Amino acid sequence: MPPSGGDQASALRTGSQLTTANNAANQGRGSARLAAPLAYDSQLNTLPSSASNSSDTSSLANAKPITSGPDVSDFEQQGRASWYGRGFHGRKTASGERYDMHALTAAHRTLPLASWVRVTNEANQKTVVVKINDRGPYARGRVIDLSYAAAAVLGMRGAGVGKVKIEGLSQQEARAAARDQSLASNNAVD
């Protein structure tokens, strides 16, 4: 015989008892439905004390901005690069951000996300600094997938694939290179 409604409610309370606030809220509405615990014998079933939240270090208002990232300045690699564009535009990347085909980003299999690299097209010596924000490429024989914008800067939009050299950058080098790229693109428009 299946358990009655009262037996089911008591079975849900096995980990820790429901808070009196939940019980009071359920009684006030006249509802027979009770909230289930998050997990049996879980620490998450109880709320932390307010004393542990009062320290100044846990406040987001006092948080310091993140200015450092992975330093991959000792990384070097050569191989074939490809690019990806419209079909992936707006989709989430491995880093959680949305892919923007007009941003200077790239996908790499092993480099840490949020690291910066300088990519040089070995056919014409054009360079671009890109942020690694995705995983890939998934095509055999490729070492990096560039965004549409990065491929355009390198002059490999038409070819689709090209031989490149990848050099890792420290965060300071990346900021300086991004600033220089921004100035160069502003001057090219004028």
C-alpha positions in Angstrom: 0.0 0.0 0.0 1.5 3.4 -0.9 2.2 5.8 1.9 -0.4 8.4 2.7 0.2 12.2 2.3 1.2 12.4 6.0 3.8 9.6 5.6 5.2 11.3 2.5 5.7 14.6 4.3 7.4 12.9 7.2 9.7 11.0 4.8 10.8 14.3 3.3 11.9 15.6 6.7 14.5 12.9 7.2 17.7 15.0 6.7 16.9 17.9 8.9 13.6 19.4 10.0 12.0 22.1 7.7 12.3 25.6 9.1 9.4 26.9 11.1 9.1 29.7 8.6 8.3 27.2 5.8 5.8 25.4 8.1 4.2 28.7 9.1 3.9 29.8 5.5 2.4 26.5 4.5 -0.1 26.6 7.4 -1.1 30.2 6.6 -2.0 29.3 3.0 -3.7 26.1 4.0 -1.5 24.2 1.5 -0.7 20.5 2.0 2.5 20.9 0.0 5.8 21.0 1.9 9.2 22.0 0.6 11.6 19.2 0.1 15.1 19.4 1.6 18.0 20.2 -0.8 19.8 16.9 0.1 19.6 14.5 3.0 22.0 15.4 5.8 23.1 18.4 3.8 24.7 21.5 5.2 22.6 23.5 2.7 19.4 22.8 4.6 20.3 25.3 7.3 20.9 29.0 6.8 24.3 30.4 7.8 24.3 32.6 10.9 24.3 36.3 10.3 27.5 36.7 12.3 29.5 34.8 9.6 28.2 37.3 6.9 29.0 40.4 8.8 32.8 40.4 8.1 34.0 43.2 5.8 36.0 40.7 3.7 33.0 38.9 2.4 31.2 42.0 1.1 31.1 42.4 -2.6 31.2 46.2 -2.1 34.8 45.8 -0.8 35.9 43.4 -3.6 39.0 44.3 -5.6 38.7 44.3 -9.4 40.4 41.3 -11.2 43.3 42.8 -13.1 45.5 39.8 -13.4 44.9 36.7 -15.6 46.9 33.8 -16.8 50.5 34.5 -17.8 51.3 32.4 -20.9 54.3 34.4 -22.0 56.5 31.3 -22.3 54.1 29.6 -24.8 54.9 29.2 -28.5 53.3 27.1 -31.1 53.2 26.8 -34.9 50.6 25.2 -37.0 47.5 25.7 -39.1 44.8 28.2 -38.1 41.2 28.4 -39.3 38.4 30.8 -38.5 34.8 30.5 -37.5 32.0 33.1 -37.9 28.4 33.5 -38.6 27.2 30.0 -37.7 28.5 30.5 -34.1 27.8 34.2 -33.6 25.8 34.7 -30.4 26.4 31.2 -29.0 28.0 30.7 -25.6 31.7 29.9 -25.6 33.6 27.7 -23.1 34.3 30.8 -21.0 30.6 31.6 -20.7 30.7 34.7 -22.8 28.8 35.0 -26.1 30.8 34.5 -29.2 31.2 37.8 -31.2 32.5 37.2 -34.7 33.6 40.9 -34.8 35.7 40.7 -31.6 39.4 39.7 -31.6 39.0 36.3 -29.9 40.1 32.7 -30.6 39.6 29.1 -29.5 42.5 26.9 -28.4 42.5 23.3 -27.0 44.9 23.8 -24.0 45.6 27.5 -23.3 43.9 28.8 -20.2 40.7 30.7 -20.9 41.1 34.5 -20.6 44.8 34.3 -21.7 46.1 36.5 -24.6 48.2 35.4 -27.6 49.8 37.1 -30.6 49.1 35.3 -33.8 51.3 35.9 -36.8 50.3 34.8 -40.4 53.5 33.3 -41.7 52.5 34.0 -45.3 52.3 37.8 -45.0 53.7 38.5 -41.5 50.5 40.3 -40.3 49.8 39.9 -36.6 46.9 40.2 -34.3 46.5 39.9 -30.5 43.5 37.7 -29.5 41.9 36.6 -26.2 41.4 32.9 -25.8 37.7 32.5 -24.8 36.7 29.1 -26.3 37.9 25.5 -26.8 38.7 24.1 -30.2 39.5 23.7 -33.0 37.9 20.3 -33.5 39.2 19.9 -37.1 42.2 17.6 -37.3 45.6 19.4 -38.0 44.5 22.8 -36.7 46.0 24.5 -33.6 43.8 27.6 -33.3 40.4 28.8 -34.4 40.2 32.5 -34.9 37.2 34.8 -34.9 36.1 36.3 -38.2 37.6 39.7 -37.2 41.0 38.2 -36.3 41.1 36.2 -39.6 40.3 39.5 -41.5 43.2 41.3 -39.7 45.6 38.4 -40.7 44.4 38.4 -44.3 43.1 34.8 -44.2 39.4 35.3 -44.6 39.3 34.1 -48.2 41.7 31.2 -47.8 40.0 29.9 -44.6 43.1 28.2 -43.3 46.7 29.5 -43.0 50.0 28.7 -41.3 50.5 30.7 -38.2 52.8 31.3 -35.3 51.3 31.7 -31.8 53.1 33.5 -29.0 51.7 33.7 -25.5 51.6 37.1 -23.8 51.6 38.2 -20.2 48.7 40.4 -19.1 50.8 43.5 -19.2 52.0 42.7 -22.8 48.4 42.0 -23.8 47.1 45.3 -22.4 49.8 47.2 -24.3 49.2 45.2 -27.5 45.5 45.7 -27.3 46.0 49.5 -26.8 48.3 49.6 -29.8 45.8 47.6 -31.9 43.0 50.0 -30.9 45.1 53.0 -31.9 46.1 51.4 -35.2 42.4 50.6 -36.1 41.3 54.2 -35.2 44.1 55.6 -37.4 43.1 53.3 -40.3 39.5 54.7 -40.2 40.7 58.4 -40.5 
